[in-house]
Structure formats: structure tokens, C-alpha cells
Amino acid sequence: MIKLLDKLIIKDFLKTYFFVVLMLILIVLVLDFTEKNDDFIRNNVPTPEILKYMFNYGLYLNNLLTPITVFISVIFITSRMAGRTEIVAILSSGVSFVRMLRPFLIGASMIAIASFLLNGWVLPGATAGVYNFKMEYLEDDAQYNYQNLHVKVAPDVYAYISKYYTGPKTGYTFTLEHIEDGKLISKLSADRIVWDTAANAWEVRNYKIRTLEDMEEAYEVGEEMDTVLSITPADFDLPPNHHETLNLPELSRQIKVLEDRGADNVNFYKIERYVRFMSPFAAIILTFIGVIVASKKTRGGSGFKIALGFLLAFVYIILFLLSRTFAEAGTPYPILAVWSPNIIFAITGLVMYKTIPR
């Protein structure tokens, strides 16, 4: 009997979850299409490209709305069971509350595994598709500028660019330092560094080179000089959300490359990897809380519980966004900051389990 009940609960849970996901995604897609329709017409965007964009954006929304959809689905199913006194009957038959939780947690685990696979391998491609579509059809020649770039271009060789503009592929206030055992061996300074497309090399302009040999210093000054660096404009000409467009293996490789170069933005890629492993657990934690919140029969019915579910899910999303912002701002323990929403809600769920009558 229990195993049959487990199958019914899991089936009902997943069916409700997919229905809620589909409805919310369709609503957002309709609103997004309505907002951008004039741009589609003005830019003569082909219909297949629009459909592809909507599909990719739908995948992105699925990941973003997972905390809400899971919570709403759990509360809807549980409150309906409570309203029919099914939960009272289950507990009265000698089944423990923990045992009753099992089918819900199994369903949540299935959603978590699917979410992990989507986050790790499918969603990055969809995110890249959304970004490329906006760049090609909706934004007017967007160019990204960078400031204070520090890059390790070779063992013991470090480059610095004060400002870099991706359009003209030009950097300003450029320095190249060769440091061994904490001692400066040579330093090249230039007003500008420009990428020569024909020669596939960097050209420094208005430069001076300072070389330290034993107790003497040598200086060289010039107007133009070609230089060979292990970086190219492609290393700079990356969208702000580049870390979101890489699947897990690509993300790990990019982190290794950036660490070897001593790049400043490696933290964004590390935090993205933390998020990929953290976010699937939200489905399990929110399911646990949702069952506890909705398992008691109330006079108000399921309406209040669903509203409460929306509120708690939005609180979780806000906490997640804040924690990610703090992590990217440079906290000492970014992995702890990223995981803090799950930790807070897990502790909250355990407190509710211990204190709320079941």
C-alpha cells in the first residue's frame, strides 16, 4: 500500500511541477515577446531565429524559476492531501512523518538531478544563444570596455592594461614586467598597445624598456615595436556573462587557464561553478520545507499556503542573488556565501520540523 502511495505522490508531484513550470514559462515568454515584438519587426528578425530564441530563453527561465515551481508544486499537492485528510489517515496508520516525506524527497531528487544536468551541459548553450540573439538583433553594436586588467602571460612575466577597448582592440597604459624571485628583471611601459590584425601580433606605441643587470640599468625608448604575447583580443573580447555560457568541463578548463595567467576575473568563473553544484539542492530543501508548511489542515484552504509558498520561494531567490553578489564582490569565503541560502533554509526547515506540530 505504501509503495503504491509513494508512486502516486511522486507521479502527482512531478506532473504538477511540469505543469507549473510550463505555465509560468509561457506567461513570461508571452510578455517578453510582446515587449520585443516592435524590435523584431524593425530589425526584420527571421521567424526561425525568434522561435530559437524563445526556446533558449524558456530553458533559461526554467532554471531561474525552479525554486518557485518546486515550492508551489509541493505546497499544492500537500495542502490538497491535507484538505482531504489523507495526511491524517497516513499518519494515523502508523506511518511516520519522515516516512511520508520519502516520496516527496524522491521526486525532488529527480528534479535536482535533471536541474544539475541542465545547468552543467544544456543551459550554458541556451544562455549563449540568448546572448548572441540579443547582440545580433536587439543591441546596437554593443562593445565592452575593461579597466585594470592584470594578466600572467608567461612564467614570471606579468602584463597590466589600465583600460582596454574591445572595438578598436586597443589598450592604454600598458606595462609588461619580468619578475624572478621577487626581483624586477625588466619592465616595458607603453602609452598604448594595439592589435595588428595583419601581423596577428600586438604593437606597443610610445614605449620605454628598463632592464636591470647586476648593478646597472639599461633604458630603451621608441615609438613603435611589435611584441609577442600569449594573449589575443579574444581573451578580452568576452561578454560579461561569458562564465554562464560554458558547460562544466569548459568552465573547469577556463578556470585553469585564468589561474595560470593570474587573471583578475577568475573569481566569477569559480563562483559560477559553485552555483552549478549548489542550485540543484534547492529543490530538495524547499520540498522539505514545503511539506512541513502545507501538511497541516487549515480553514483557509490551500490558497494561503500557495501564497506563502510564493513568498518563501521569492525570499530564497533574493537571498541567492544577494549571496552571489557578495561572493563576486570579493568576500574571503565565496563558496560559503554562495551556499548560504541553502544553509539558511536547511536550518529553517530543521527548526520547523522540530517545533511545528505534525
N, C-alpha and C positions, 0 to 999 in steps of 0.2 A: 504493500500500500504506500509506504513512504517513498520507495523508489519511483513509483508511478506519479506520486505527487511532486517529487523532485523534477521529473521530466516535464510535467505540466507547468510548473513555476518557471523553469528555465526557458521553455518554449514561449510562454506568455511574456516573460521579461524581454527576451530578445526581439520578439515580434513588436512589442510596444516601443522598444528602443529604436528599431529601424524606422518605425512609423513616425516617431517624434523627430528623428534626425531628418527624414525626408521632408516633413512639413516645414521645419524651421529653415532648412537649406533652400527649399523652393520659395519661401517668403522672402528671404534675403536676396536670392537671385533675381526675383521679380523686381524688388526695389532697386537693386543695383542696375539692372537692365533699363529701368525707367529713367534712372538718373543719367546714365551714359548714352541713351539712345540718340540724342542730338549729336553727340560726338561721333557715334558710329556712322550716322548719315553724312555728317560734314566731311569726315575723313574717308568715306567710301570703303568702309571695312567689309571684306567679304563675309558672307554668312557662315561658311565653314569655320573661319577664324573666330567669329563670335561664339559659335557653339563650342569650339575647343576651349576658348577662354572660360565660358560658363562652366564647363565640365571641370577644368582645373581649379577654378575658384570654388566650386562645390566641394572638391576634395579638401581644399584649404579650410573651408568653413566647417567641414565635418570634424577636423582635428580641433579647431577652436571651440566648437560647441559641445564637445564630448562631455565635459563636466556637467553642463546643464542638462543635456539629453539623458545621461545616465541617471542623474539625480531625479529628474522628473519621472522617468520611467519606473524607477524603484518606488517612489512615493505613490505613484498612481496605482501600481499593482498591489502594493502592501496595504494602502488605505482601502482599496476595494475589497481585499480579503478581510480586513478588519471590519469593514462595514457589513459584510455578510457573516460575521462572527466565525469565519473559517480559522483565523489565528487562535481564537479562544478554544475552538474544538481541537486544533492540532496540539496546543499546549496541554489541554485537559487530558489528552490521550496518553500523556507520559513523555511526549517528545520535548526535549529541552529547547530553550531559545537558541542556543548555539547550533543545535542540530537543524533547527528550522532555517537558520541563516545559510546553511550549506548550499542549497540550490541557487540562492541569490549570488553568493560569492563565486560559485562556478560560472554562472552567466557573466558576472563582472570580469572574471579572469579571462574568459573567452574574448570579451570586448577589449581588455587590456592587451592581450597578445596581438589581436588584429590592429590595435592602435600602434603598438610598437613596430610592427612590420610596415604599416603605412608611414609612420614618422621616419623610420630608418631608410626606406627604399623607394616608396611611391610618392609621398608628399613632396620631397625636395624637387622632383621633376615637375610636379604640378605648380609649385611655387615659382620655379624658374619660368614656366610657361606663362603664368600670370604677369610676372615682371616683364618678360620680353614683349608680351602683347601691349602692355601699357607704354613701354618705351617706344614701340614701333608706331602705334596708332593713336595714343592718347596724350603723350607728352611731347612738348616741342623741344627737340634736341637737348634733352637734359644732359648736363655734364657735371661731373663730380670733382670737387677740388679737395685737396688734403693738406693738412698742416702738420709740421713737426714729425716727419717720418724718420724713424731710426731703423736701419736695415743692416744685418750682418751679411756681407756679400762674399766673404771668403774667410777661412780661418785667420783670426787676428786682424781682420780688415772690416771696418765699420763705416757705413755711409749715413749721412744726415741731409735731409732736404727740409728747408723751412716751409716752403709752400710748393705744391705740385698741382698743375692744371692738366686734366686728362685730355681736354680738347686739343690744344697745341702740343701736348706731350713735352711740357717744359717745366723744369723745377728751378726754384730760386734759392739763393744762399745755400750752396751745396758744399759739403765737406766730405773728405774720404781720409780716414785715419788708419794707420797701420800701428797696432799696439801689441807688443810682446812682453809678457811677464810684468804687466802693469806699466811699461815704459813706452813712451811715444817714439816710434822709429821714423815715421814720415807723416806729413799731413798735406793734403791737396785741398785748397779752398777755391771756390769759383762763384762768380755772381749768378751764373745760370748754367743749367745742364739741359741740353736739348737732344731729343731722339732723332737721329739721322735715318730716315726711312730707307734711303738708297743704300747706305752702307750697313744698315742694321746694327748701329753702334751709337753710343752716347758721345756727344760732343760738349766739352766744357768750354765756357767762354769767360774771358777776363779772369784768368786763373793765376794762382801762385802756389808753388810747391816748396815746402820746408822739409829738409831732410837732416836728421841728426846722426852724425857719425863720430863715434868716440867723444871727444870734447869739442867737436866743431859742428857748425851748422852750415848748410848749403841752401841757397834760395834760387828759385827759378820762376820767372814771371812771363806770361804770354797772353795773347788774345784768344786763340782757339787751339784746341787739341782734342783729338779723338782718344777715347778711353774705353777699355773693355771691362764691363761689369757683368756679373752673373744674373742681373735683374733686367727685365724688359718692361716696356709700358704696360704689358698685360698684367704684370704684378701689381700695378697701381690702378689700372682701369677696371676696377671691380665694383659692382653695385653695392650699396650699403648693406643689403641683405644677402650678400654672397654666401655667408655661412649657412643660411637657411635653404640654399639651393643645392647643397651637396648631400649625397647619401652617406650613411655611416662610414663605409670604407674610405670614401673620398674625403670625408671630414677628418678622419684619423690621419690620412696622408698629408692633408693640408696643414694640420696642426704640427706634424713633424717638420715639414718644410719651413713653416714660420718660426718654430722654435730654433731650428738650425740657423736661421737668418737673424734671430733676435728681434723679430718684428713686434711692434707695439700692440697690434690688433689681434694677437694670438688669443687673448682672453675671450674675445667674442666667439671664437670657434670652440674653445674649451667649454664655455657656458652652454653653447648650443648642444654639444654632446651630452653634458649633464642633463639638459632638458629632455633630450631624446629618451634617456633611461628613466627619468623621474616621472614624466607626464602619464605613462600608462598606469601607474599605481593609483592615480587619482580616481579611476573608475572603481577600484576595489574599496578604497577608503570611503568614498562618497556613497557607495552602495551600503556599506556597513552602517553609516550614519542614517541613511535614508530609511532603512528597515526599522531602526530603533525609533525614529521620529514618527513614522506612519503606522506602526504596529498596534497602537492603542486606539480603540474606537472612540470617536468624539462626536458630539452633537452637530458640530459644524460640517461634518462630512469631509470629503477629500479636497474640497476647494481651498480651504485654508492651508492644508498641508502642501498642496501643489504650489501655492503662493510662497509658502515658507521654503519649499524646495528651490524655487527660482531665486529667492533671496540668498540662501546659503550658497547656491552654485555661483551667483554673481560675486559674493564675498570671496569665494575661492579664486575666481578668475582675477579679481582685483588684487588679491594677495600675491597671486602668481606673477602678475605684471609688475607689481611693486618690487617683489623679491628679485626678479630678473633685472630690473633697472638698477637696484642696489648692487647686484653682482657685477654688472657691466660697468658700474661707476668705479669699481676697484676696491671692493671690500677684501679684508685679509683672507676670508674663507668663502670664496664664491660658491663652492659646492654646497655648503651649509645654507647659504642664502637661497639658492635655487630650490633646495629640498624643504625649506621652512614651511611653505603652505601644506605640504603633505604631513610634515611632523606636527604642525599645529592642529590640523583636522584629525589626525590619527589620535592624538592625545584627547581632543574634544570628544571623539567617538568613544574612547575607553571610559572617560568620565561619565558620559551619558549612559553607557552600558551599566556602569556600577551604581549610578544614582537614580535613574529613571525606573519606576516600577514597570515590570514586564509581565 
